[in-house]
Amino acid sequence: MSDKVHARRSFLGLLLSFLGFGRRLWAQRPRALRYHPLARPVLIPLEDLANPGRARQFVADAVTLASAATPNQPIRIAGMVVRTAAGDNQPERFKAVCVRCPHELCDVDFVADPAKLPPEVVQEIGHAVNEPVYVCPCHNSTFRDDGERLAGPAPRGLYSFRVTGVSASAVEITEVEEDLLIFA
């Protein structure tokens, strides 16, 4: 093989590696999330989320966006809401996420006690974990309790729901991240 062909192949290999790395960084960039209303609100009893680290599963009904592969179709989305902080019952003290990993759509597990995390998961995260996390059992992608990606092959954090209100008796979830309604 001539030196020119070898140089071109090396350059193309380097370029493809750079583009792959750039794509991964682009997917992990912080971005402003856009939300879309659910078909109907989800109400979670406030007593089920009395303490930080307490979580509760729910199912939300939504409709795919017009730009989705299957437009305007009703879908059901499994989610989990967790109280992330003590104090008054303001919506920002609760985080709700879709429990499907964005990597290969496996259902993630909520681990309230980080001491129960397998050593290989903690090693991949790269530091001790003191708060509850979500772990994907398929490839060990891990996410903070607010859905932010910590480690693993997932290209982004978990899709999120918006907690829009908290009454004396319930946490109200009325919106879901638009990207989920495109890729669902």
GIVENBEL-V614479 format. One record per pair of residues at least 4 apart in sequence whose C-alpha atoms are under 7 Angstrom apart, sorted by sequence separation. I is the first residue (numbers start at 1). J is the second residue. D is the distance in Angstrom with one decimal. If there is no record, write none. Layout:
i;j;d
I;J;D
I;J;D
This chain:
i;j;d
1;5;6.6
2;6;6.3
3;7;6.0
4;8;6.2
5;9;6.2
6;10;6.1
7;11;6.1
8;12;6.1
9;13;6.0
10;14;6.1
11;15;6.0
12;16;6.1
13;17;6.2
14;18;6.1
15;19;6.1
16;20;6.1
17;21;6.2
18;22;6.0
19;23;6.0
20;24;6.4
21;25;6.3
22;26;6.0
23;27;6.2
24;28;6.4
25;29;6.3
46;50;6.5
64;68;6.2
67;71;6.2
89;93;6.7
101;105;4.7
117;121;6.5
118;122;6.7
119;123;6.1
120;124;6.1
121;125;6.3
122;126;6.3
123;127;7.0
136;140;5.0
143;147;5.3
144;148;5.2
166;170;5.8
167;171;6.5
178;182;6.7
179;183;6.3
180;184;5.5
1;6;6.7
49;54;5.4
66;71;4.5
100;105;5.0
101;106;5.4
117;122;6.7
122;127;6.5
135;140;5.9
136;141;5.2
143;148;5.2
144;149;6.5
166;171;4.5
49;55;6.3
65;71;5.5
66;72;5.6
100;106;5.5
101;107;6.1
122;128;6.5
135;141;5.9
136;142;6.4
143;149;4.4
144;150;6.5
165;171;6.1
166;172;5.9
64;71;5.5
65;72;5.6
100;107;4.6
101;108;6.1
135;142;4.6
142;149;6.1
143;150;5.1
149;156;6.0
165;172;5.0
48;56;7.0
64;72;4.8
85;93;5.2
99;107;5.5
100;108;6.0
134;142;5.6
135;143;6.5
142;150;5.3
149;157;4.3
164;172;5.9
63;72;5.6
64;73;5.3
84;93;5.5
99;108;5.4
133;142;6.8
134;143;5.0
142;151;5.3
148;157;4.5
163;172;5.8
164;173;5.7
63;73;5.2
64;74;6.5
83;93;5.8
84;94;5.6
133;143;5.6
134;144;6.4
141;151;5.5
142;152;6.3
147;157;5.4
148;158;6.6
163;173;4.5
164;174;6.3
63;74;4.3
64;75;7.0
83;94;4.4
84;95;6.7
133;144;4.7
134;145;6.6
141;152;3.9
147;158;4.8
162;173;5.8
163;174;6.8
62;74;5.8
63;75;5.7
82;94;5.6
83;95;6.5
132;144;6.8
133;145;5.1
140;152;5.9
141;153;5.9
161;173;6.8
162;174;6.5
62;75;5.4
81;94;6.7
82;95;5.5
132;145;5.8
139;152;7.0
141;154;5.9
162;175;5.2
61;75;5.9
62;76;6.3
81;95;5.5
82;96;6.4
143;157;6.6
161;175;5.6
162;176;6.1
61;76;4.7
81;96;4.0
114;129;6.0
161;176;4.2
60;76;5.6
61;77;6.4
80;96;5.5
81;97;6.5
114;130;6.0
160;176;6.1
161;177;6.0
59;76;6.4
60;77;5.1
79;96;6.7
80;97;5.6
114;131;6.3
160;177;5.5
42;60;6.4
59;77;5.5
60;78;6.5
79;97;5.4
80;98;6.5
114;132;5.8
159;177;6.3
59;78;4.6
79;98;4.2
80;99;6.5
113;132;5.9
121;140;6.4
58;78;6.0
59;79;5.9
78;98;5.9
79;99;5.1
112;132;4.4
40;61;6.5
58;79;5.2
77;98;6.8
78;99;6.0
111;132;5.6
112;133;6.6
159;180;6.4
39;61;5.4
57;79;5.7
58;80;5.8
111;133;5.4
38;61;6.1
39;62;4.7
57;80;4.3
110;133;6.0
111;134;5.9
38;62;4.7
39;63;6.7
56;80;5.5
57;81;6.4
110;134;4.5
55;80;6.6
56;81;5.5
109;134;5.4
110;135;6.5
125;150;6.1
55;81;5.5
56;82;6.5
108;134;6.0
109;135;5.2
125;151;5.2
55;82;4.1
108;135;5.3
109;136;6.3
124;151;6.3
54;82;5.6
55;83;6.7
108;136;4.3
53;82;6.2
54;83;5.9
107;136;6.6
108;137;6.5
53;83;5.8
106;136;6.7
52;83;4.8
53;84;6.0
51;83;6.6
52;84;5.2
106;138;6.5
49;82;6.8
52;85;5.2
49;83;5.9
52;86;5.7
51;86;6.6
101;136;6.5
97;147;6.2
103;153;6.6
95;146;5.4
103;154;4.4
102;154;5.9
103;155;6.3
102;155;7.0
102;156;6.8
102;158;6.4
101;158;6.3
53;112;6.1
98;158;6.3
97;158;6.2
98;159;5.3
97;159;5.7
98;160;5.9
97;160;4.2
96;160;6.0
97;161;5.5
96;161;5.2
96;162;6.7
96;163;6.8
95;163;6.8
94;163;6.8
91;163;5.6
91;164;6.1
91;165;5.5
91;166;6.0
90;166;6.3
89;166;6.3
53;132;6.3
68;181;7.0
68;182;4.3
67;182;6.5
68;183;6.6
65;181;5.6
64;181;4.6
65;182;5.8
63;181;7.0
64;182;6.1
46;169;5.2
45;169;5.9
46;170;4.4
45;170;4.4
46;171;5.7
44;170;5.3
45;171;6.4
28;155;6.2
43;170;5.8
44;171;5.1
27;155;5.8
28;156;5.2
43;171;5.6
44;172;6.6
27;156;6.1
43;172;4.8
42;172;5.8
43;173;6.5
24;155;6.5
41;172;6.6
42;173;5.1
41;173;5.7
42;174;6.4
41;174;4.6
40;174;6.9
38;174;5.5
37;174;5.8
38;175;5.1
37;175;4.3
38;176;6.4
36;175;5.3
37;176;6.4
35;175;5.8
36;176;5.4
35;176;5.3
36;177;6.2
35;177;4.4
36;178;5.5
34;177;5.8
35;178;5.1
33;177;6.5
34;178;5.7
